[in-house]
Amino acid sequence: MTYSQYGDPDTLELTEEPSPKVAPGAVLIRVERASVNPVDWKLMSGGLDGLLDVFFPVIPGWDVAGVVEEVGPDVPEFAPGDRVAAYARKDFVHGGTYAEYVSLRASDVARLPEGVEFDAAAAVPLAGLTAMRSIEALGLTDQDTLLIHAASGGVGHFAAQLAAETGATVIGTASEKNHGKLRDLGVTPVAYGEGLVDRVREAAPSGVTAVADFAGGVMEQTLELLPDARRQVSVTDFDVLEHGGRIIWVRPDAQRLEALLDRVAEGRLTVDIDTVFPLEQAADAMKHNAAGSNGKVIIDTTR
């Protein structure tokens, strides 16, 4: 799937493109599954034009799970037939994962553990690595109470589980329909919107000590709840930097991705999948994600 100019998901076209070249130190992956992230349709709209060089036509997609088809020179760690996954962001936007094949640096590619299926593996890279970087940046302990804005979303539901591993108490904002899902993860759910501060204070009488913002537009509430404004991270709101907090922009990281996939294999990390679309319906998959999907949206490139 490609788009040749900025626009909405309907700009996507099913096209034939040359097979990616396999450079030294790279692997060619036969894509079994990709997943949709909000950054995909934000990139398509031109929303990140100031951050990343774009070379049209663009194949969207930064998550991949598949099988090694070919290895470039000096790649002893992989062989054709290996099951792998990766966060496939490059330094520019051009050849993504809504495709039959993608070529990536071998150092960015993680091996899939036994028992982890392609659907689950494709759901993890961008969202899981973002969540892991966020929780690590906050340095949580069992003495902390963490507030997660958008705790039931793609990143939030991973972050909630990783935060729980530290022993921290976790409170998460979500719509009412997702409160049960959060409770199943050990999270105390609160409804977002007007009155949020009062609801959080009721849920955490001793106060909040850290905040992870995966929603945006919540700085006012965060500052009202958080005694130390430096203990906040955000994936969307650069104003966090003015208060000593941190912006999280996920990086390819095979070692951390393997650690996340091992958790999935061991049943310690739940992957929440909403819908699986065939590749030819990638535009519908993007629209479904943009409308607020209840879990990860997967693209099956083999259908």
C-alpha positions in Angstrom: 0.0 0.0 0.0 1.3 3.4 -0.9 0.4 7.1 -0.9 2.0 9.7 -3.2 0.9 12.9 -1.4 -0.3 13.9 2.0 -4.0 13.3 2.6 -6.5 11.1 4.5 -6.5 7.2 4.5 -8.4 7.1 1.2 -5.2 8.3 -0.4 -3.8 4.8 0.0 -3.5 2.7 -3.1 -2.6 -1.0 -3.6 0.4 -0.8 -5.9 3.3 -2.9 -7.1 6.7 -1.6 -5.8 10.2 -2.9 -6.3 11.4 -5.4 -3.7 13.6 -3.7 -1.1 17.4 -4.1 -1.5 19.2 -6.0 1.3 22.2 -4.0 2.4 25.2 -5.4 4.4 24.0 -5.8 8.0 20.4 -5.9 7.0 17.6 -8.5 6.6 14.7 -8.8 4.3 11.5 -9.7 6.2 8.5 -11.3 4.5 5.8 -9.5 6.3 3.1 -11.6 7.9 1.5 -8.9 10.0 1.8 -5.1 10.4 -0.1 -3.0 12.9 -1.7 0.4 12.8 -0.6 3.2 15.1 -1.9 6.8 15.2 1.5 8.0 13.9 0.7 6.2 10.6 -2.3 8.4 9.8 -0.7 11.5 11.3 2.3 11.0 9.0 -0.1 10.6 6.1 -1.8 13.8 6.9 1.5 15.7 6.9 1.3 16.2 10.7 5.0 15.2 11.2 6.4 16.9 8.1 8.6 19.2 10.3 10.3 16.2 12.0 10.9 13.6 9.3 12.0 13.7 5.6 9.4 12.0 3.4 10.1 10.5 0.0 7.0 9.7 -2.0 5.6 7.2 -2.7 5.3 6.2 0.9 4.6 2.7 2.2 3.2 3.3 5.7 3.7 1.2 8.8 6.4 0.9 11.6 5.4 -2.4 13.2 6.2 -5.8 11.6 6.1 -9.5 12.4 7.2 -12.0 9.8 9.8 -14.3 8.6 13.4 -13.6 7.4 13.4 -14.1 3.6 17.0 -13.1 3.0 20.1 -11.8 4.9 22.6 -9.3 3.6 26.4 -9.7 4.0 27.7 -10.1 7.5 24.5 -11.0 9.3 25.4 -14.2 11.2 22.7 -13.8 13.8 19.8 -14.5 11.4 19.0 -17.0 8.7 16.1 -17.4 6.2 13.1 -18.9 7.9 13.6 -17.2 11.3 10.5 -15.7 12.9 11.1 -12.1 13.8 9.5 -8.8 14.8 10.7 -5.2 14.7 9.9 -1.6 15.2 10.7 -0.6 11.7 11.1 3.2 11.9 14.0 4.5 9.8 15.6 8.0 9.6 13.2 8.9 6.8 9.7 8.0 5.7 9.5 5.8 2.6 9.4 2.0 2.8 7.2 0.8 5.7 5.5 -2.4 6.7 2.1 -2.3 5.0 3.8 -4.4 2.3 4.8 -7.9 1.4 8.5 -7.2 2.3 10.5 -4.8 4.3 14.3 -4.5 4.7 15.7 -3.5 8.1 19.0 -3.3 10.0 19.6 -6.7 11.6 20.4 -4.8 14.9 16.8 -3.6 15.0 15.2 -7.0 14.6 14.1 -9.3 17.5 13.6 -13.0 17.3 10.2 -14.3 18.1 9.9 -16.7 21.1 8.0 -20.0 20.7 4.3 -19.6 21.3 4.0 -15.9 20.2 1.8 -15.7 17.2 2.3 -13.1 14.5 -0.8 -11.1 15.4 0.4 -10.5 19.0 4.0 -9.9 17.9 3.0 -7.2 15.4 1.0 -5.4 18.1 4.0 -5.0 20.5 6.9 -3.0 18.9 5.9 0.7 18.8 3.4 0.6 21.6 5.3 -1.7 23.8 8.6 0.0 23.4 7.0 3.4 24.0 5.5 2.1 27.2 8.7 0.5 28.4 10.7 3.7 27.8 8.1 5.7 29.6 8.0 3.5 32.7 11.8 3.2 32.8 12.1 7.1 32.5 9.8 7.5 35.6 11.9 5.2 37.8 8.9 3.8 39.6 9.0 1.8 42.8 6.5 0.2 45.0 6.1 3.5 46.9 4.7 5.3 43.8 1.2 6.0 42.6 1.2 6.4 38.8 -1.6 8.1 36.9 -1.8 7.0 33.2 -3.7 9.2 30.8 -5.4 7.0 28.2 -4.5 3.8 30.1 -6.7 1.5 27.9 -5.1 2.6 24.6 -2.4 0.8 22.6 0.5 2.3 24.7 -1.4 2.7 27.9 -2.4 -0.9 28.4 1.2 -2.0 28.0 2.4 0.8 30.3 -0.1 -0.2 33.0 1.2 -3.8 33.0 4.8 -2.8 33.1 4.2 -0.3 35.9 2.4 -3.0 37.9 5.6 -5.1 37.7 7.4 -2.4 39.7 4.9 -2.7 42.5 3.5 0.8 41.9 -0.2 1.6 42.4 -1.7 2.4 39.0 -4.6 4.7 38.2 -5.7 5.0 34.6 -8.1 7.2 32.7 -10.4 5.6 30.2 -14.0 5.7 28.9 -16.5 3.8 31.0 -16.7 0.9 28.5 -13.0 0.1 29.1 -13.0 0.2 32.9 -13.5 -3.5 33.2 -10.4 -4.1 31.0 -8.3 -1.9 33.3 -9.5 -3.6 36.4 -8.5 -6.9 34.9 -4.9 -5.5 34.6 -4.9 -4.4 38.3 -5.5 -0.7 37.4 -8.0 1.6 39.2 -10.0 3.2 36.4 -11.3 6.8 36.4 -13.3 8.5 33.7 -11.6 11.2 31.8 -13.1 14.7 31.2 -14.5 17.3 33.5 -14.0 16.5 37.2 -11.0 14.3 36.5 -8.8 15.9 39.2 -11.5 15.2 41.9 -11.9 11.6 40.8 -8.2 10.9 40.8 -7.9 12.4 44.3 -10.7 10.2 45.5 -9.0 7.1 44.0 -5.6 8.1 45.4 -6.1 9.9 48.8 -2.4 9.9 49.4 -1.7 11.6 46.1 -0.1 10.9 42.7 3.7 10.7 42.5 4.2 10.2 38.7 2.2 10.7 35.5 2.4 9.1 32.0 0.5 11.0 29.4 -0.5 9.1 26.3 -3.4 11.3 25.4 -2.3 14.9 25.2 -4.2 18.0 26.3 -4.0 17.1 30.0 -1.2 19.3 31.3 -3.4 21.4 33.5 -4.8 18.4 35.3 -1.4 16.8 35.6 0.1 19.9 37.2 -2.8 20.1 39.7 -2.3 16.5 40.8 1.5 16.1 40.6 3.6 17.6 43.5 6.9 17.1 41.5 6.2 18.2 38.0 9.5 16.7 36.8 8.1 13.2 37.3 6.0 13.2 34.1 6.4 11.8 30.6 4.4 12.5 27.5 4.3 11.2 24.0 2.4 14.2 22.6 2.8 17.3 24.7 6.2 19.1 24.3 5.2 21.5 27.1 6.2 18.7 29.5 9.8 19.9 28.9 9.1 23.3 30.5 8.3 21.5 33.7 11.3 19.3 33.8 9.5 16.2 32.5 10.4 14.2 29.4 9.1 13.6 25.9 9.2 10.0 24.9 9.9 9.2 21.2 10.4 5.5 20.8 13.5 4.0 19.1 14.2 0.7 17.4 15.5 -1.5 20.2 15.8 -5.2 19.5 17.0 -6.1 23.1 14.0 -4.4 24.8 11.6 -5.8 22.2 12.8 -9.3 22.9 12.3 -8.7 26.6 8.7 -7.6 25.9 8.0 -10.6 23.6 9.4 -12.9 26.2 6.8 -11.5 28.6 4.1 -12.2 26.1 5.4 -15.8 25.7 5.4 -16.3 29.5 1.9 -14.8 29.9 3.1 -11.8 31.9 2.1 -9.2 29.2 -1.4 -9.2 27.7 -1.8 -8.1 24.1 -5.2 -6.5 23.4 -6.2 -6.9 19.7 -9.3 -5.2 18.3 -9.6 -6.2 14.7 -7.5 -7.8 11.9 -7.9 -6.3 8.4 -6.5 -7.7 5.1 -3.9 -5.5 3.4 -6.3 -4.3 0.7 -8.4 -2.8 3.5 -5.5 -0.9 5.1 -7.4 2.4 4.7 -10.3 1.0 6.7 -7.9 -0.2 9.3 -6.5 3.3 9.6 -9.9 4.8 9.9 -10.9 2.3 12.5 -7.8 3.2 14.6 -8.4 6.9 14.2 -12.0 6.5 15.4 -10.8 5.0 18.7 -10.3 1.3 18.3 -10.6 -0.8 21.5 -7.2 -2.5 21.2 -4.6 -2.9 18.6 -5.5 -2.9 14.9 -3.6 -5.5 12.9 -3.0 -5.8 9.1 -2.7 -9.3 7.7 -0.5 -8.9 4.6 -1.1 -12.5 3.5 -4.9 -12.0 2.9 
